[in-house]
Amino acid sequence: MNGFLLVDKPGGMTSHDVVAKIRRRFATKKVGHAGTLDPMATGVLVIGIGDATRLLQYVVDGRKAYEATISLGAATVTDDVEGEITQRADPQQLEALSDEAILACLAKMIGDIAQRPSSVSAIKVAGKTAHQRVRDGEVFELPARQVHIESISVASIERSSEAFHISISVRCSAGTYIRAIARDLGAELGVGGHLIALRRTEVAPFDLSQCLPWEEAELLDTATGIGKILPIRHLDLAELTEVSFGRMIEPSVSNGVTAALNNDGRFVALLENRLIGGRECAAPTLVSLKE
């Protein structure tokens, strides 16, 4: 039982909850996911089963896309609607805030930026996740890290006496936190901000149109799934034998990591071109002959 599931995660469930349900559905413990979604978030969640779990790192590194709604007028401890409010804006501040100021602030976030992850992220600090530390009453800030935000498109800005609701679409690198965009937007404008809705629409190369509820999602075989992410190389019998023993073979046409398939089109290994003893060759970095 090896392959990928493309799941449209519902709200109210953690990514781990989905993994637990998939384990029961397919009667296997070897299940993992590529990229955590908070319980309030919905959308694309790529699940790996069997040997495909070892390939999830190549999915995690892919570009992401989201649709989100930011509320300006209050900040929360979790940077989203589920957290306790820590700051409220003066109504006069909100009244004076212009759409142009909001758009200009969001525009400054596009490109390569240093972003401080939300304190309730899944990042581990001394072996303990940040969100668990917050739940345990700890107060701390994670260090900023470099991320790339390709684009932020604003679909609408809705005003009320107590808050602004801003609907946005974001395309960004792995490791970008949309809650941090909401938090930083509110902080920059001096009114506080937090996320009230989030839907992931892409984990490149997979998008929402390919996803189904976890109960209905069909297994995508490992070769087909990894072939959408990495270059493919078909091995002949002699090459397959060498790779099965962890030996190097002639270099692949593509540089970097290549997914190797056997004559039946099944995934058998990952190969990486390396210079060894002055000679370029393809070295197996992961071998899976049980597919």
N, C-alpha and C positions, 0 to 999 in steps of 0.2 A: 504494500500500500504506500505508494510514493507519488508526490505531485503537489500541485498548488490549488487552493480554493480562493476564489475572488468573492469576498463577502461584503455586502452592504450592511455595516454594523448599525443596529438600532440604538436609539438613545436609552439611557438607563442601565446599560450593560458596560462593564469594563472589557478591555481587549482580552484579559485573562478569562473572563466569564465566557466569551465566545470560544476561546481555545478549549475550555473545559467541556463545552457542549459538543464541539467537534470531536474531542477524544471519545466521548460516549457514542456519538453517531457512527464513527468509523472503528470503534473498538480498538483503539491504539493510543498509547501514551506519548508516542513520538510526534508531537504537534507543537508548532511555534507560530509566531506572527511577526510581520515586518512593520514595526512602527506603532507605538502605543497611541490609542485614542482614548480620551477621557470619557467617563460615563455620559456626560452631556453631549458629546460629539457623535456624529453619525458619518456614514460614508465608507470609502474604500479601506478595507482591511485585508491585506494579503496574508493568507495562512499557508504554512508549509507542513506537509505530512511526510513522515518517513525520512528518507535521505534528502528530500527537498528542504528540510529544516536547515541543513548545512549550507544552503544556497541563499537563504533569506538575507544575508548581509549585502548581497548585490542588489536586492530589491530595496532595502532600507536606504541605500545611498542614492536612490533615484530622486528626480525632481518631484516636488509635491505641488498640489493645487487645492485651494480651499475656497468655500463661500462662507462668509461670517457676518455676524451683526455685532457691532460695538455699541455700548451704551456709554455716553458721556454725561457726567454729572455726579458720579460717585465712583470711588475706588473700593476694592474689596481685598481681603487678605489672600484670596486665591486667584485674583485677577479675572475671575469669572462670576457668573450669577449665583453660584452655589456657596460663595464665601461670605463671611461677615463683612459688613460695610465698615470701612475705616476712615472714610472721608466723604463729605457731601459738599457740593459746590453751592456757593451763594447764588440764589436765583438771578441776581443782577449780573453775575459773571456769565451765566448761560445766555441770558438775554443779549448780552453784548457780543457774544461769540458769533462770528460770521462763517458762512460756508467756505469762503475763500481761505480763511485761516485754517480750517480743518483740512482742506485739500492741499494747502501748502505744506502743512506739517506731515501729512502722509507721503507727499512727494519726496521729502527729505529722507524717508526711510528706504527708498528704492536704491538698489545697488549693493555694494559690499559694505556691511555695517557691523559694528560690535554690538551684539544684543545680549542682555542679561536674561537668562532663562527664568521662567516663573518659578517661585519657590515651591510650588506644588507639582513640579515636573517629576518624571520617572528617573531623573539623574540620581546616581548613587553618591552619597557622601560618607566616606568611611564605612562602606558596606551597607548603608541604610538609605532607602530612597528619600529624596527631598520631601515628597508629599507626606511620607510617614512621619518625618521629623516635624513638619508643620502640625500634623494631627496630634503629635505628642506634646505640642505647646512650645516648641523651639522657635526662636526668631533668628533668622539669618538670611543672607543674600548669596546666591550663587555668582561666581565670577562671569563676566561677559565673555562671549565667544564670537568668532567671526562667522557670519552667515551671509547668504546672497539672496536678496529679494529682487526677483526679475520684474515684477509688476504688481501694482495695487490699483485696481479699478473700482471706482465708487459708483454703485448702482442707484443709491438714493440716500438722502439725508432728511429724516423726519424730526420735527421739533415739537416739544411740549414744554410746559412750564417747569418740569422737574428733570428732564433728560433729553438728549439727542440720541436717536437711533440711526446708525450709519451702516448701510449694507455694502459690503466690499467683496471683491474677488481677489485672491492673492495667488501668485505663482512664485515659488521660492525653492531654495535648496533644502536638502535634508538638514535637520537640526534647528530649523526656524520655528519659533513659538508664536502662534497667532495671538494667544493671550498676552504675550509680551508687547505685541503691536498695540493692542487695546490699552494696556497699562501705560505704555510710553506716550501714546497719543494724548491720553488724559492728563498725564503729568506735564507734558510739554505745554499744553493749553491751560494748565492750572485749574482744571475742573474735575479731575479724576476720571478714570475710564476702566471699563471691564467688559468682558465678552459675555454675550447672552445667547449666542447661537453659533454653532460651528459644524460644517459639513465638509469632509474631505472628498474631493472630486477626482483626484488623480494621485497615484503613486506610480510614477513613470516606470515602465511603459503601459501600466494598466489604468483604466479610468472607470468611472461610475457606470457607464453603459454596459460594461462587462460583468458587473457585480449582481449578486442575488442575495436574498436573506440566507442566513447560515443553514437553515433547514433545507434549502433548495439548491444551493451552490453545488456545481458538478466538478469533479476532480479533473484538473488540467494536468496531463502527464508532465513529468519533470523535463523531458527533452523539449516539448513545445513551450513550456513556461520559460526555461532558461534561454531558449533560442530567441526569445523576444528581448532579452537583456544583454546577452553576450554573443560574440561571433561564434559560429559553429564550424567544427572540423569533423569530418567523417574518417574514422580509422579503419585501415585494412586489418586483416587477421594478424599479420606480423607485428604491426604497431600496437594492436590491442594486447597482444601477449606481453610485449615489453612494458607497456603501461601497467598491466596487471601486477607486475613485479616491482613497480615503482621506478622503472628505468626510463631514461631520457630517450626521446626520439627526435627526428628531424624537426627543425623549427616550424611553427605555424606561420601562415601568411600574415595573419593579424598580430600586431604587437599587443602586449598586455595579456589578460586572461582570456582563454578560449574554452568553450564547452565542447568536449569530445563525445561523439556518438558512435555506436557500432553499426554494422551493416543493416541491422534491423531498425535503425533510427532511435535507439534507446540511449539515454544519457549514461556515460560510463566514467567520465573523469573531467576534472578541470586541468588545463595545461597552461603553463606560463613560460614564455620565451626567456631564456637566461643565457648569459655568457659564462661558460664553465670551461676552465682550462684553455682559454683562448678560442673556444669553439661555441657558436650559438646553437642552442638546442631547445626543445620544448620539454620542460620538466613537469611531471604530474604533481599537482598540489593537493588534489583530492581524488580519490579513486572510489568508485561505487559500482561494482560489477553485479549487484543484486537486483538492479532495476528491472 
